[in-house]
Structure formats: C-alpha cells, structure tokens
Amino acid sequence: MMLGSFSGVDKSSPIRPEETLGDYYYRTYSEKDASEIHAPVWNLKKGDTFSDWLICRDWFQGIFSPGEIKFQESRLHEHIYHAYLEEAASHASTTHRIVREWHSMHKDWAAFKVYKKKVVDDRRRVAQLKAKLEADQAKFEVDRKTEEWSVAGRKRKAEAEAALLSKERKNWKNICEKDNAEKVNHPNVINNLKAEIEKLKKQDAEVEK
C-alpha cells in the first residue's frame, strides 16, 4: 500500500521533528502488537523512483517488520557486521549470477529468434519445393500418359497398316494365282484355236472341191 508523502508534522503529532514516518513506525513497536499483521507504512508516492536515496530509505524503513528491527538492534555490533559482510557478499554473488544468466538468456533468445526466422524461411522453402515437386510429378504423369497414348496410337496404326498389308498381300496372292491359272490355260486355248482354225481350213478346202 502506497500513501501520499508526509508533508510535515503539526504540534499535536506524536512524530518527532527529526523522525520519518518509518522511524515512528518502528519506535512505537510493542510486544502486545507482535501478533498483528505487518503493514508497511511507506512515505511514497506512485510517481517516486529509487533514483532518490531518500525514497530508498523510506521504502526500506517500511519493508521490514518492527520485530526484525528490534532483533537487529539487540544483536552485538560484531555479529551485525559479520552478517552484513555475508549478506553483502551473497547478494553481490547472487546478483552477479542472475545478471550473467539474464545476459546469457538474452543472447540465447536473440539466437533463438535468428534460428526461428531460419526455420520459418526453411519451412517456406520446403513448401515451395514441395509445391514444385507436386507440379513436376503432375506434369510427369500427364507426359507419361501422353506418351503412352502416343505409343498406343502408333501401335494401333501399325496394327491397322499390318492388317491392310496382310489383306493386300492376300488379294495380290489371289490375283497372282488367277493370273497364273489364266496364263497356264493360254496354251490350251491357243492350241484349241489352232485346231479350230485347221478344222475350218479343211472344211473350206472340201467345199472348194
């Protein structure tokens, strides 16, 4: 909970002139209030930042419970000093480690973004290659079918020509056989005609006598 800035102390205020709201908060701590929930009292405004050391002090004064403050006040100076050194060294080491991890995460994130972009580019390229492959396969199928149809067409044409040639050969063979038969029969016809001529000559000779 953030409260408005403490503007001043009037004469009736229990806060001493040299105190802050946090100082009064811790000074008024009592054992009978030990069971109450710790509610920090910050002399801060919403627009304050930690670039002002006074604001940092007010924030620190309100963040720790009064019981912790009383405990630290009751410790020996040497113990507090040792605890401060340990806390400061541990804080510095932890902060250093966090910063290193953050820096490493930042670099890893930058590398991941580069890798992510590469993956997107690779996926786009794979999609383009896949589309080209599918187009090439489709064209190949069309060409293959066209070639098959062309071969089948040439085969049908060759079969038709072969059938026609076979028919022509058969007709030619019949013509040749008929012609041969006629030629074979020509001598008989000629001989018959000669005999008929001789016969007619003999008949004419007898008539003239």
MOHUDA-V765730 format. One line per field, one symbol per residue. phi: phi as a letter, one per 30 degrees, with the letter a starting at -180 (. if undefined). A space follows every 50 residues. Layout:
phi=???
This chain:
phi=.ccddddlbdddddddedccddededdddbddcdddddbeccdbcdddbd dcdddddddddcdcdeddddddddddeddddddddddddddddddddddd dddddddddddddddddddddddddddddddddddddddddddddddddd dddddddddddddddddddddddddddddddddddeeddddddddddddd ddddddddd
